[in-house]
């Protein structure tokens, strides 16, 4: 994969993360890092702890053990809105959009933490608040152009096909201008053409915007084509970590996930 931005230093460090729910151990002593400008894949069979790991990074889950270091700041506990304000955005395995709202308005919700005028100013929509919203709307329109969804900008997302809804959700995450973008199975349920489009947008986000991406994906062809490095989880434990080629040839990965050696 050719890129105009070289991979940089460590942006996020996961150290010895353990997470359990009652008697169920979702993660056990997991450690890895994510470097600036890379696409970092997290793979594993169902129930391996992949989404739980993203939820820990994003502050939805609080681990019983371990720590997360993001941009040099170490933490045990963080709320989702705090991670958003620090530069982490997220898409979800199950689409989480406002179905009755238009594409434009859904993507605008990604700008909420960027708005500084109080509720009264926003209600009046006058002066500074009006100028602020116009600036944010211009940013959202650029995202709409980037994702090639101009024709559906006024359409309620509940009326859109699945693949376009996933693209709108990506747009909402991009609206927050994240340094780290967490994508939880962004191509699940898509047909071949929709997957090709989403792959192209992910590569462009990474290359043109310089956004670091952590990606959960079951399609191994997509993982091998997109990612710079891959970390593999199985039953909540890390069993492999390295380049796509190295991981693909790892016997532990073959046994746990791929099934056969290629």
Secondary structure as GFF3:
##gff-version 3
##sequence-region A 1 262
A	DSSP	beta_strand	10	21	.	.	.	ID=ss1
A	DSSP	beta_strand	24	35	.	.	.	ID=ss2
A	DSSP	beta_strand	39	43	.	.	.	ID=ss3
A	DSSP	alpha_helix	50	58	.	.	.	ID=ss4
A	DSSP	beta_strand	65	70	.	.	.	ID=ss5
A	DSSP	beta_strand	73	75	.	.	.	ID=ss6
A	DSSP	alpha_helix	80	86	.	.	.	ID=ss7
A	DSSP	beta_strand	88	90	.	.	.	ID=ss8
A	DSSP	alpha_helix	103	108	.	.	.	ID=ss9
A	DSSP	three_ten_helix	109	114	.	.	.	ID=ss10
A	DSSP	alpha_helix	119	124	.	.	.	ID=ss11
A	DSSP	alpha_helix	128	146	.	.	.	ID=ss12
A	DSSP	three_ten_helix	150	152	.	.	.	ID=ss13
A	DSSP	three_ten_helix	157	159	.	.	.	ID=ss14
A	DSSP	alpha_helix	162	175	.	.	.	ID=ss15
A	DSSP	beta_strand	180	184	.	.	.	ID=ss16
A	DSSP	alpha_helix	192	208	.	.	.	ID=ss17
A	DSSP	beta_strand	212	216	.	.	.	ID=ss18
A	DSSP	alpha_helix	220	226	.	.	.	ID=ss19
A	DSSP	beta_strand	229	234	.	.	.	ID=ss20
A	DSSP	beta_strand	237	242	.	.	.	ID=ss21
A	DSSP	alpha_helix	244	248	.	.	.	ID=ss22
A	DSSP	alpha_helix	251	253	.	.	.	ID=ss23
A	DSSP	pi_helix	254	258	.	.	.	ID=ss24
###
